[in-house]
Amino acid sequence: MSTIPKGRGGTFNELFDDVTETLYVFDPRAPTLRALAVAAGRHDGPTPRLRVLAGETTLLRFQRDFVAAATAAGLAADGRLTVRTDETTHGTTVFASRDAVFVPVRTPDTEPTVAAGERGVAADVFATCREAWRTREPFQLQTPPLSTVDETLTAEFGTEAAADFRTALATAADRNDPTAFDPVTTVLLVGARYDRLHYDVSNWGERLGVASKATFSRKKGQLEADGVIETSQEASRPGRPRQRLSLTADSERRVAEAGFETVVTDVLY
């Protein structure tokens, strides 16, 4: 198998093309894990089996980035990525295949790259990672895959609502802070645009694992206080009246003038 020569950089895509079997990702930081997940999700061809060993704190921080975490969840669902926790961190992230060792390199102005290490130590590093993997506990990603989000939104709220959510997702791509995208606020805005019941929206979100109903209620209250959405009481039997979401007149005007993504951007960023 060919390897990226020492001293030469390569993108994650080149790494995926070079490694055809298992790739251990040992002790990644959250930004590195994010870059890896996004690159793997976008890669045209097959990727190696990605086995990530990371500290629980890192993994919890990583899951605050909804887009990257949902991409990783999709990779996990496809059997392309598995995650285990490893609290014995060493401060250096290593990507290890059977034949080569790589270290990720990040600079402010370039895309993530990997630099190859000495081929002679690859077998020892690979064996160390494999043994660590064998003894560590599995970590379950809590974020639902993007494909599941899209499919269930389409099924329950319609194709236009799902398309609006995808449009909102795209606004996160150009942001310096990837955690700024809030799926709860976004789906509430989508629900309000199509006059959906808050109960249905929050029930969907809790069932899918996006957030709890309490979180949906809190975010709804914030949007109401900010004058972005409003609610109206609607009788239902049995049980107490339920709230129907709608955009305020000002929000409706902004959507008509500049598009739904403008409201999303103003609220989230």
C-alpha positions, 0 to 999 in steps of 0.5 A, a space after each residue: 500500500 502506498 503512503 503519504 511520504 514523510 514531509 508531504 501534507 495531504 488532505 483527509 480525502 487523500 488519507 481516505 484514498 490511501 488507507 483502505 482498511 482500518 484507521 485508528 483516530 487516537 486522542 483527537 481534539 474536537 475540531 480535528 474530530 469535526 473536520 474528520 467527520 465532515 470530510 468523511 461525510 463528503 468523501 466520494 469514494 469508500 472510506 476506511 473503517 474509522 475507529 475513534 478513541 477520544 476523551 468523553 469531554 472531547 466527545 461531549 464538546 464535539 456533539 455541540 456541533 450539530 452538523 458534524 455530530 449528525 454527520 458522524 452519526 450517519 457514518 456510524 449508522 452505515 458502519 463506517 465509524 465507531 467511537 470509544 472513550 479513552 480518558 488516558 490522553 497523551 496530548 498528541 493526536 495520531 491517525 494510525 493505519 496498519 502501514 503508516 502513522 499520520 499526525 493532523 496539522 491545522 493552520 488558520 488559513 488552510 484546510 485540515 491536512 495530515 503529515 506522515 510519520 516514520 513508516 517503521 513505527 507504524 506497526 507498533 503504534 497500530 498495535 497500541 491503538 488496537 489494544 487500547 480500542 479493545 479495552 475501552 468502552 463504547 460511546 453512543 453518539 446521541 445526535 440523530 443522523 442528518 438523513 434521519 432528520 430529513 426523512 422524518 421532517 419530510 414525513 411529518 411536516 412536509 417537503 417544504 419544511 424539510 427543505 427549509 431546514 436544509 437551507 438553514 443547515 447551509 447557513 452554518 457552513 460559513 460560520 467561524 463557530 460551528 456550535 452556533 447552529 441550533 437545531 431546536 431554534 431552527 425547527 421551531 422557526 420552520 414549524 412557525 412558518 408552516 403553522 405547526 403545533 408546538 406539541 408536534 414539533 417538540 414531540 418530534 424533536 424529543 422522539 428523535 433525540 434532538 432535545 427534550 420537550 423542556 428545551 423546546 419550550 424554553 427556546 420557544 419562549 425565547 423566540 416569543 420574547 424576541 418577537 420572532 414567533 407567536 403562539 395561539 391557543 387551540 383546543 384539543 381533546 382530551 387534554 389542555 389546549 395546545 399552542 399553534 406556532 406562527 411567525 410574527 408579522 415582522 418575521 413574515 415580512 422579512 421572509 417575503 423580502 429576503 428569504 427564510 434563511 435571513 430570519 434564521 441567520 438573524 436569530 442564530 448568529 
